[in-house]
Amino acid sequence: MMSGTASERPAMAFCRADGSGGNPALVQLGGTEARARALAQRHGAEVTWLQPDPDTGWRARFFLPASEITLCLHGLLAGAVRLWQDGEAQDRALVIATAAGPQTVSPVPADHRPPGAAIRLAGNHHRPIADGAALRPDIAAATGLCVGLDAFPPTLAGAARPKLVLRLEDPALVGRAVPDPAAVARLAGRTGATGLYLYALSGQAETGCLCIRARHFPAGLGIAEDPATGGAAAAPLLDLEHQGTGRIEAAVIDQGPGILTGTTSIGVQRLDPAGADWLVSGRVTI
C-alpha cells in the first residue's frame, strides 16, 4: 500500500454533497516530517502525514504552516479516504493513531456523491461564563461587528479544548464578521478558549435536521479563519440545548467565509443522551 517514496495528494474535506466547496488539505503518505512541514509552509494549508503504525496500522500527524496540532478532523477524514482509495478495505473502519489518541474513522457510502468518512467525537461539554456580557466589547473588536452581539450569552463549549461560542440571531451577521487575529488572540487568552466560534440557526435541511451557519476564528494557529472546525461541531448544538431549544439529534453545519453561505458542510449526529459523544461526518474529494 505504501511505496518507499513519499507521495502527496490534495484533498477537499467537508465538501458539499455535489463535491463543491470544502476545506483544503494535503495528504502525504510516507516520507519525512521535514517534508510534511515544508509542504504546509509552501502551500499555506494543513498537511496530514500518514505513516505505518505497528499497533493500529496507521499513524497521522497534522501540520499547519506555523505549528503542529494534535488532531485535525478534516485532515484525518481526508487521510482515511486516501487510504481507502489506495487499497485499504473500503467497507471497514480504520483505526489511526494520533497525538490525541487512536481515532476510529468509518466510511460513509458515496451514494452517487463524493465518498465520506465519520468519526466519533467524545468528551464534549458546555460551560456558561459568569460575566459573559463583559466580553462583548472584546468580541466586537475580534469580529468587526457592532450590532447583534447581545441576543445570547457567550459560553465555552466543545471537546477537549473549548471554543468561545456565541450565537447570533441573524445568519447574515455571521457572514459579515471580519476577524482581527490579534483581538481574537486577546479574547482567547482572557477566556482560556482556543478560538471564537460564531453561529446562527439558518433553517432545516431536507432530512429535517437543523441547519446552522457558523464561522470559527482560531487563536495561535497562524490562520485568521478555519473554514471547517469538525472538532467543535457539537458546540452550537449543546449551546442551543442550554438555551432551551430541546434535545437535538442531528444538524448540518454550513461553515466558512461568505455572506449567505459558507464553503464547507459538516454533519453531526448525537450518539448518547448526555450529549458528550457525537458522530461528525463529511464528504471528501481527493
C-alpha positions as CSV (number, residue, x, y, z in Angstrom):
1,M,0.0,0.0,0.0
2,M,2.9,2.4,0.6
3,S,5.9,2.6,-1.6
4,G,9.4,3.7,-0.5
5,T,8.9,7.2,-1.7
6,A,6.6,9.9,-0.4
7,S,3.6,11.0,-2.3
8,E,1.3,13.9,-1.8
9,R,-2.3,14.2,-2.9
10,P,-4.5,17.3,-2.5
11,A,-7.9,16.9,-1.0
12,M,-11.0,19.0,-0.1
13,A,-12.7,17.8,3.1
14,F,-16.2,18.6,4.4
15,C,-17.3,19.5,0.8
16,R,-20.9,19.7,-0.2
17,A,-22.9,16.8,-1.5
18,D,-22.2,17.8,-5.1
19,G,-18.5,17.9,-4.4
20,S,-18.2,21.7,-4.4
21,G,-16.5,23.7,-1.6
22,G,-14.5,22.0,1.1
23,N,-11.5,22.7,3.3
24,P,-8.2,22.1,1.6
25,A,-5.7,19.6,2.9
26,L,-2.7,17.8,1.6
27,V,-2.3,14.2,2.4
28,Q,1.3,13.0,2.5
29,L,1.8,9.2,2.5
30,G,5.3,8.2,3.8
31,G,8.3,10.5,3.5
32,T,9.7,12.6,6.3
33,E,8.5,15.1,8.9
34,A,10.7,17.8,7.3
35,R,8.9,17.2,4.0
36,A,5.5,17.5,5.6
37,R,6.4,20.7,7.4
38,A,7.8,22.2,4.3
39,L,4.6,21.3,2.3
40,A,2.5,23.1,4.9
41,Q,4.6,26.2,4.8
42,R,4.8,26.3,1.0
43,H,1.1,25.7,0.3
44,G,-0.3,27.5,3.4
45,A,-2.6,24.6,4.1
46,E,-2.9,21.8,6.7
47,V,-0.9,18.7,5.9
48,T,-1.8,15.2,7.1
49,W,1.3,13.0,7.3
50,L,0.4,9.3,7.3
51,Q,2.9,6.6,8.4
52,P,2.6,2.9,9.2
53,D,2.0,2.2,12.9
54,P,2.8,-1.2,14.5
55,D,-0.3,-1.1,16.8
56,T,-3.1,0.5,14.8
57,G,-1.9,0.1,11.2
58,W,-1.5,3.9,10.6
59,R,-0.4,7.0,12.4
60,A,-1.3,10.6,11.4
61,R,0.4,13.9,12.3
62,F,-1.1,17.2,11.4
63,F,1.0,20.3,10.4
64,L,-0.1,23.9,9.9
65,P,2.1,26.5,8.2
66,A,3.4,27.6,11.6
67,S,2.8,24.7,14.0
68,E,1.8,21.1,14.6
69,I,-1.6,20.3,16.2
70,T,-2.6,17.1,18.0
71,L,-5.8,16.4,15.9
72,C,-7.2,17.9,12.7
73,L,-10.6,16.3,11.8
74,H,-10.8,17.4,8.2
75,G,-7.2,16.2,7.7
76,L,-8.0,12.9,9.4
77,L,-11.0,12.3,7.2
78,A,-9.1,13.2,4.1
79,G,-6.3,10.8,5.1
80,A,-8.8,8.0,5.7
81,V,-10.4,8.5,2.3
82,R,-6.9,8.4,0.7
83,L,-6.1,5.1,2.4
84,W,-9.3,3.6,1.2
85,Q,-8.6,4.7,-2.3
86,D,-5.1,3.3,-2.1
87,G,-6.1,-0.2,-1.1
88,E,-7.5,-0.4,2.4
89,A,-10.8,-2.2,2.5
90,Q,-13.4,0.4,1.7
91,D,-16.1,-1.2,3.8
92,R,-14.1,-1.3,7.0
93,A,-13.3,1.3,9.6
94,L,-9.7,2.4,10.1
95,V,-8.0,3.0,13.4
96,I,-5.5,5.8,13.0
97,A,-3.1,6.7,15.9
98,T,-2.8,10.4,16.6
99,A,-1.2,12.5,19.4
100,A,-4.7,12.9,20.8
101,G,-5.1,9.1,21.0
102,P,-6.3,6.4,18.5
103,Q,-9.2,7.6,16.3
104,T,-11.7,5.3,14.6
105,V,-12.8,6.6,11.2
106,S,-15.7,4.8,9.4
107,P,-16.6,5.0,5.7
108,V,-19.7,6.8,4.6
109,P,-21.3,5.3,1.4
110,A,-20.9,7.5,-1.6
111,D,-24.5,7.1,-3.0
112,H,-23.6,8.9,-6.2
113,R,-21.9,11.6,-4.1
114,P,-18.2,12.1,-3.1
115,P,-17.0,9.5,-0.6
116,G,-17.2,10.4,3.0
117,A,-15.9,9.5,6.5
118,A,-17.2,9.8,10.0
119,I,-15.5,9.9,13.4
120,R,-16.8,9.7,17.0
121,L,-16.1,12.9,18.9
122,A,-16.2,12.3,22.6
123,G,-15.9,14.5,25.7
124,N,-18.0,17.4,24.5
125,H,-19.1,19.8,27.2
126,H,-20.8,23.2,27.7
127,R,-19.8,25.7,30.4
128,P,-21.5,29.1,31.0
129,I,-19.4,32.2,31.6
130,A,-20.2,34.0,34.8
131,D,-19.9,37.5,33.4
132,G,-20.2,36.9,29.6
133,A,-21.7,40.4,29.0
134,A,-18.3,41.9,29.9
135,L,-16.7,40.1,26.9
136,R,-18.9,41.8,24.3
137,P,-16.5,44.8,23.6
138,D,-13.7,42.3,23.0
139,I,-16.0,40.2,20.8
140,A,-16.9,43.3,18.8
141,A,-13.2,44.1,18.3
142,A,-12.4,40.5,17.3
143,T,-15.3,40.3,14.7
144,G,-15.8,43.9,13.5
145,L,-19.5,43.6,14.4
146,C,-21.1,46.5,16.2
147,V,-24.6,45.1,16.5
148,G,-26.3,41.8,17.2
149,L,-23.9,40.6,19.9
150,D,-26.2,40.8,22.9
151,A,-29.1,38.5,21.9
152,F,-27.5,35.4,23.5
153,P,-24.8,34.9,26.2
154,P,-21.3,33.7,25.2
155,T,-20.2,30.4,26.6
156,L,-17.3,27.9,26.5
157,A,-18.1,24.7,24.6
158,G,-16.5,21.9,22.6
159,A,-14.5,18.8,23.2
160,A,-11.1,18.7,24.9
161,R,-10.2,22.3,24.1
162,P,-13.2,24.6,24.2
163,K,-14.1,27.4,21.9
164,L,-15.7,30.7,23.0
165,V,-19.1,30.2,21.4
166,L,-21.6,32.9,20.6
167,R,-25.0,32.5,19.0
168,L,-26.2,35.4,16.7
169,E,-29.8,36.0,15.8
170,D,-29.2,36.7,12.1
171,P,-27.1,34.2,9.9
172,A,-26.1,37.2,7.7
173,L,-24.3,38.7,10.7
174,V,-22.2,35.6,10.9
175,G,-21.2,36.1,7.3
176,R,-20.4,39.7,7.7
177,A,-17.9,39.2,10.5
178,V,-14.3,40.3,9.7
179,P,-11.8,38.7,12.1
180,D,-9.0,40.6,13.7
181,P,-6.4,37.9,14.7
182,A,-4.8,40.0,17.4
183,A,-8.1,40.7,19.0
184,V,-9.1,37.0,18.7
185,A,-5.9,36.1,20.5
186,R,-6.5,38.5,23.3
187,L,-10.0,37.2,23.7
188,A,-8.8,33.6,23.8
189,G,-6.2,34.5,26.4
190,R,-8.8,36.1,28.6
191,T,-11.2,33.2,28.4
192,G,-9.0,30.1,28.1
193,A,-10.6,29.3,24.7
194,T,-8.7,28.2,21.6
195,G,-10.8,30.4,19.3
196,L,-14.0,32.3,18.7
197,Y,-16.9,30.3,17.2
198,L,-19.9,32.3,15.8
199,Y,-23.1,30.6,14.7
200,A,-26.8,31.2,13.9
201,L,-29.8,29.0,13.1
202,S,-30.5,29.1,9.4
203,G,-33.4,26.7,8.8
204,Q,-33.9,23.0,8.3
205,A,-32.3,20.5,5.8
206,E,-34.3,18.3,3.5
207,T,-33.8,15.5,6.0
208,G,-35.5,17.6,8.7
209,C,-32.4,18.2,10.8
210,L,-31.3,21.7,11.8
211,C,-29.2,23.9,9.6
212,I,-26.6,26.0,11.3
213,R,-24.5,28.8,9.8
214,A,-21.1,29.1,11.5
215,R,-17.6,30.5,11.3
216,H,-14.5,29.9,13.5
217,F,-11.6,32.2,14.1
218,P,-8.8,30.3,15.8
219,A,-6.1,31.7,18.1
220,G,-2.4,31.0,17.8
221,L,-2.5,28.8,14.6
222,G,-1.3,31.3,12.1
223,I,-4.6,31.4,10.2
224,A,-7.3,34.0,10.6
225,E,-10.2,31.6,9.9
226,D,-10.8,27.9,9.9
227,P,-13.4,27.0,7.3
228,A,-14.3,23.6,8.8
229,T,-14.0,23.0,12.5
230,G,-15.1,19.4,12.9
231,G,-13.8,19.3,16.4
232,A,-16.3,22.0,17.5
233,A,-19.3,20.6,15.6
234,A,-21.2,19.7,18.7
235,A,-20.6,23.1,20.4
236,P,-23.5,25.0,18.8
237,L,-25.9,22.1,19.4
238,L,-25.0,22.0,23.1
239,D,-25.4,25.7,23.3
240,L,-28.8,25.6,21.7
241,E,-29.9,22.9,24.1
242,H,-28.8,25.0,27.1
243,Q,-30.8,27.9,25.7
244,G,-34.0,25.8,25.9
245,T,-34.5,24.6,22.3
246,G,-34.9,21.0,23.4
247,R,-32.9,17.9,22.6
248,I,-31.2,18.0,19.2
249,E,-30.4,14.7,17.4
250,A,-28.6,16.0,14.3
251,A,-27.6,19.0,12.3
252,V,-25.8,20.2,9.2
253,I,-23.3,23.0,9.7
254,D,-22.6,25.4,6.9
255,Q,-19.2,26.9,7.8
256,G,-16.7,29.2,6.4
257,P,-16.5,32.7,4.8
258,G,-19.3,34.1,2.8
259,I,-22.3,36.3,3.4
260,L,-25.2,33.9,2.6
261,T,-23.5,30.6,2.6
262,G,-20.1,29.2,3.7
263,T,-17.7,26.9,2.0
264,T,-18.0,23.6,3.9
265,S,-20.7,21.2,5.1
266,I,-20.3,19.3,8.3
267,G,-22.7,16.6,9.5
268,V,-23.1,16.0,13.3
269,Q,-25.3,13.4,14.9
270,R,-26.0,12.6,18.6
271,L,-24.6,9.3,20.0
272,D,-25.5,9.5,23.7
273,P,-28.3,11.0,25.8
274,A,-26.0,13.3,27.8
275,G,-24.6,14.9,24.6
276,A,-20.9,14.1,25.4
277,D,-20.4,11.9,22.3
278,W,-21.3,12.9,18.7
279,L,-20.7,11.5,15.2
280,V,-19.0,14.0,12.9
281,S,-19.1,13.3,9.2
282,G,-18.1,14.9,5.9
283,R,-17.6,14.3,2.2
284,V,-14.1,14.3,0.7
285,T,-12.9,14.9,-2.8
286,I,-9.3,13.7,-3.5
